[in-house]
């Protein structure tokens, strides 16, 4: 998927509901993998959002070093340990956006995966 991403755009959402909902207000390990690239000189910002709590829980800025059509220059594996504020259903979201660079830079991403390990039983 490509976009100018001057504003954050959602890459992936993960809802933990019913039997997948956290049973304790403990810590979870959130792991994210995806391919990213861009056509110009921008860096890419990534926000991990706890949608249920309405807060951004972690932000990363990833500098990139190559550009061009069809180039996915990084395959980051991001991890974050998060202390859940409560039990019950919870939704997480990953947003991506252009941090700097020309307005014509295009950010691209592919194959996003979000995995959450933690307090479910």
C-alpha positions as CSV (number, residue, x, y, z in Angstrom):
1,X,0.0,0.0,0.0
2,X,1.3,3.5,-0.8
3,X,0.2,7.0,0.3
4,X,1.8,10.3,0.9
5,X,1.1,9.7,4.6
6,X,1.3,13.3,5.6
7,X,-1.2,12.3,8.3
8,X,-1.1,9.0,10.2
9,X,-2.8,6.1,8.4
10,X,-3.7,2.8,10.0
11,X,-1.6,-0.1,8.8
12,X,-3.0,-2.9,11.0
13,X,-5.5,-3.3,13.9
14,X,-5.7,-6.1,16.4
15,X,-8.8,-6.6,18.5
16,X,-8.6,-8.9,21.6
17,X,-12.2,-9.9,22.4
18,X,-14.1,-12.6,24.1
19,X,-11.8,-15.5,24.8
20,X,-8.8,-13.5,23.5
21,X,-9.4,-10.6,25.9
22,X,-6.8,-10.1,28.6
23,X,-8.0,-11.7,31.9
24,X,-5.5,-9.8,34.1
25,X,-4.2,-6.2,34.1
26,X,-0.6,-7.3,33.6
27,X,2.0,-6.9,31.0
28,X,1.8,-7.9,27.3
29,X,4.5,-8.1,24.7
30,X,3.4,-6.5,21.4
31,X,5.5,-7.6,18.4
32,X,5.2,-5.9,15.0
33,X,6.8,-6.8,11.7
34,X,6.3,-5.1,8.3
35,X,8.2,-4.0,5.2
36,X,8.6,-0.2,4.7
37,X,10.0,2.1,2.1
38,X,9.6,5.5,0.5
39,X,10.3,7.3,-2.8
40,X,12.1,10.4,-1.5
41,X,14.1,11.5,1.5
42,X,11.6,11.3,4.4
43,X,11.9,9.3,7.6
44,X,8.9,7.1,8.6
45,X,7.1,7.5,11.9
46,X,5.2,4.6,13.5
47,X,2.8,4.9,16.4
48,X,1.4,2.0,18.4
49,X,-2.0,3.0,19.8
50,X,-4.1,1.5,22.5
51,X,-7.5,2.3,20.9
52,X,-9.5,1.2,23.9
53,X,-7.6,3.6,26.2
54,X,-7.3,6.3,23.5
55,X,-3.5,6.7,23.9
56,X,-0.4,6.3,21.8
57,X,1.7,3.9,23.9
58,X,4.9,3.9,21.8
59,X,6.3,5.9,18.8
60,X,9.3,5.1,16.6
61,X,11.0,7.1,13.9
62,X,12.8,5.0,11.3
63,X,15.3,6.7,9.0
64,X,15.6,5.2,5.5
65,X,18.5,5.2,3.2
66,X,17.4,4.2,-0.3
67,X,14.4,5.2,-2.4
68,X,12.7,4.4,-5.6
69,X,9.7,2.7,-7.0
70,X,9.1,-0.8,-5.6
71,X,11.8,-0.5,-3.0
72,X,11.0,-1.8,0.5
73,X,14.3,-1.0,2.2
74,X,13.6,-2.1,5.8
75,X,11.8,-5.0,7.4
76,X,11.7,-3.7,11.0
77,X,10.7,-6.0,13.9
78,X,9.5,-3.7,16.6
79,X,8.6,-4.9,20.1
80,X,7.1,-3.1,23.1
81,X,6.2,-4.3,26.6
82,X,2.9,-2.6,27.6
83,X,1.2,-2.7,31.0
84,X,-2.5,-3.1,30.4
85,X,-4.6,-0.5,32.3
86,X,-7.5,-2.9,32.7
87,X,-8.9,-6.4,31.9
88,X,-11.4,-7.1,29.2
89,X,-11.7,-6.4,25.5
90,X,-8.9,-4.3,24.0
91,X,-7.9,-3.1,20.6
92,X,-4.5,-2.0,19.3
93,X,-3.6,-0.1,16.1
94,X,-0.4,0.6,14.2
95,X,-0.3,4.0,12.4
96,X,2.4,5.1,9.9
97,X,3.2,8.5,8.6
98,X,5.9,10.7,6.9
99,X,8.1,12.5,9.5
100,X,10.1,14.7,7.2
101,X,11.0,15.2,3.5
102,X,9.2,16.6,0.6
103,X,5.5,16.7,0.3
104,X,5.8,14.5,-2.8
105,X,7.5,11.6,-0.9
106,X,5.4,8.5,-0.9
107,X,5.6,6.1,2.0
108,X,4.9,2.4,1.4
109,X,4.3,-0.6,3.5
110,X,3.5,-4.3,3.0
111,X,2.8,-7.5,4.9
112,X,2.1,-6.1,8.4
113,X,1.9,-8.5,11.3
114,X,1.0,-7.7,14.9
115,X,1.3,-10.3,17.6
116,X,0.3,-9.9,21.3
117,X,1.5,-12.3,24.0
118,X,0.5,-11.9,27.6
119,X,-2.1,-12.3,30.3
120,X,-5.0,-14.2,28.7
121,X,-5.7,-17.1,31.0
